[in-house]
Amino acid sequence: MMGGNMNKMMKQVQKMQQEMVKLQEELGNRTVESTAGGGVVKVVANGKNEIISVEIKPEAVDPEDVEMLQDLIQAAVNEALKKAQDMVSQEMSRLTGGIKIPGLI
């Protein structure tokens, strides 16, 4: 009897692993966007925590205040990466039924 339950559980685990691989591929194609400075800096990231694009409007470029532009870029990148991580965590949680699996979420 226990062997049958173990086989069933192993099949469920294998199915979940396949679904996770598929989800990770899909999340790599999904993007999130973040802006800073009222929209003068825009950063787009994907579900693999990769920065896809950075847009800087000309009015954000002030040769006298490069530090401000650096701060805006940093803020937009950090927020985009946080949104990407939140998106991945939410989708993985949905897949695992809210169970935290170390190393996956």
Kinemage of the C-alpha trace (Angstrom):
@kinemage 1
@onewidth
@group {chain A} dominant
@subgroup {mainchain}
@vectorlist {calphas} color= white
{ca met a 1} P 0.000 0.000 0.000
{ca met a 2} L 2.766 2.435 0.913
{ca gly a 3} L 4.603 1.754 -2.363
{ca gly a 4} L 1.562 2.889 -4.355
{ca asn a 5} L 1.333 6.135 -2.406
{ca met a 6} L 5.050 6.724 -2.892
{ca asn a 7} L 4.755 6.196 -6.651
{ca lys a 8} L 1.796 8.563 -6.806
{ca met a 9} L 3.696 11.174 -4.829
{ca met a 10} L 6.764 10.830 -7.059
{ca lys a 11} L 4.618 11.304 -10.167
{ca gln a 12} L 3.128 14.452 -8.624
{ca val a 13} L 6.616 15.764 -7.827
{ca gln a 14} L 7.788 15.058 -11.394
{ca lys a 15} L 4.726 16.819 -12.795
{ca met a 16} L 5.366 19.828 -10.553
{ca gln a 17} L 9.007 19.930 -11.683
{ca gln a 18} L 7.911 19.948 -15.330
{ca glu a 19} L 5.410 22.715 -14.627
{ca met a 20} L 8.107 24.738 -12.841
{ca val a 21} L 10.476 24.457 -15.807
{ca lys a 22} L 7.691 25.589 -18.136
{ca leu a 23} L 6.757 28.451 -15.800
{ca gln a 24} L 10.377 29.613 -15.529
{ca glu a 25} L 10.593 29.731 -19.331
{ca glu a 26} L 7.345 31.725 -19.496
{ca leu a 27} L 8.513 34.117 -16.772
{ca gly a 28} L 11.664 34.774 -18.781
{ca asn a 29} L 9.417 36.221 -21.470
{ca arg a 30} L 7.259 38.274 -19.085
{ca thr a 31} L 8.380 41.754 -18.138
{ca val a 32} L 7.824 44.337 -15.436
{ca glu a 33} L 8.500 48.061 -15.647
{ca ser a 34} L 9.635 50.625 -13.142
{ca thr a 35} L 10.187 54.364 -13.388
{ca ala a 36} L 11.931 56.986 -11.302
{ca gly a 37} L 12.040 60.750 -11.276
{ca gly a 38} L 8.495 61.133 -12.510
{ca gly a 39} L 9.139 58.876 -15.487
{ca val a 40} L 12.412 60.355 -16.752
{ca val a 41} L 14.112 56.998 -16.131
{ca lys a 42} L 12.350 53.761 -17.102
{ca val a 43} L 13.701 50.241 -16.569
{ca val a 44} L 12.220 47.001 -17.871
{ca ala a 45} L 13.190 43.630 -16.357
{ca asn a 46} L 12.105 40.072 -17.068
{ca gly a 47} L 11.256 37.134 -14.840
{ca lys a 48} L 14.881 35.954 -14.990
{ca asn a 49} L 15.929 39.125 -13.129
{ca glu a 50} L 17.598 40.472 -16.244
{ca ile a 51} L 17.384 44.133 -17.203
{ca ile a 52} L 15.868 44.247 -20.699
{ca ser a 53} L 16.016 47.974 -21.293
{ca val a 54} L 16.851 51.311 -19.707
{ca glu a 55} L 15.341 54.503 -21.102
{ca ile a 56} L 16.536 57.933 -20.018
{ca lys a 57} L 14.724 61.036 -21.192
{ca pro a 58} L 17.009 63.909 -22.250
{ca glu a 59} L 15.707 66.180 -19.502
{ca ala a 60} L 17.152 63.750 -16.920
{ca val a 61} L 20.681 64.413 -18.178
{ca asp a 62} L 22.233 67.328 -16.332
{ca pro a 63} L 26.035 67.445 -16.667
{ca glu a 64} L 26.127 69.447 -13.435
{ca asp a 65} L 24.255 66.729 -11.492
{ca val a 66} L 25.330 63.308 -12.742
{ca glu a 67} L 24.861 61.923 -9.239
{ca met a 68} L 21.105 62.544 -9.390
{ca leu a 69} L 20.837 60.600 -12.650
{ca gln a 70} L 22.815 57.737 -11.142
{ca asp a 71} L 20.450 57.691 -8.159
{ca leu a 72} L 17.395 57.648 -10.448
{ca ile a 73} L 18.802 54.755 -12.486
{ca gln a 74} L 19.669 52.822 -9.350
{ca ala a 75} L 16.198 53.373 -7.880
{ca ala a 76} L 14.453 52.301 -11.103
{ca val a 77} L 16.659 49.200 -11.498
{ca asn a 78} L 16.156 48.107 -7.894
{ca glu a 79} L 12.385 48.563 -8.151
{ca ala a 80} L 12.225 46.679 -11.475
{ca leu a 81} L 14.201 43.763 -10.022
{ca lys a 82} L 11.962 43.716 -6.924
{ca lys a 83} L 8.864 43.638 -9.142
{ca ala a 84} L 10.387 40.800 -11.194
{ca gln a 85} L 11.182 38.815 -8.036
{ca asp a 86} L 7.676 39.418 -6.697
{ca met a 87} L 6.174 38.242 -10.002
{ca val a 88} L 8.248 35.040 -9.938
{ca ser a 89} L 7.490 34.397 -6.265
{ca gln a 90} L 3.766 34.896 -6.811
{ca glu a 91} L 3.662 32.536 -9.794
{ca met a 92} L 5.757 29.882 -8.053
{ca ser a 93} L 3.543 30.141 -4.977
{ca arg a 94} L 0.502 29.622 -7.168
{ca leu a 95} L 2.137 26.537 -8.689
{ca thr a 96} L 3.192 25.028 -5.355
{ca gly a 97} L -0.039 25.875 -3.566
{ca gly a 98} L 1.730 28.304 -1.276
{ca ile a 99} L 4.216 25.746 0.025
{ca lys a 100} L 7.694 27.289 0.334
{ca ile a 101} L 10.225 25.019 -1.349
{ca pro a 102} L 13.800 25.954 -0.398
{ca gly a 103} L 15.880 26.941 -3.395
{ca leu a 104} L 12.907 27.500 -5.692
{ca ile a 105} L 11.231 30.588 -4.323
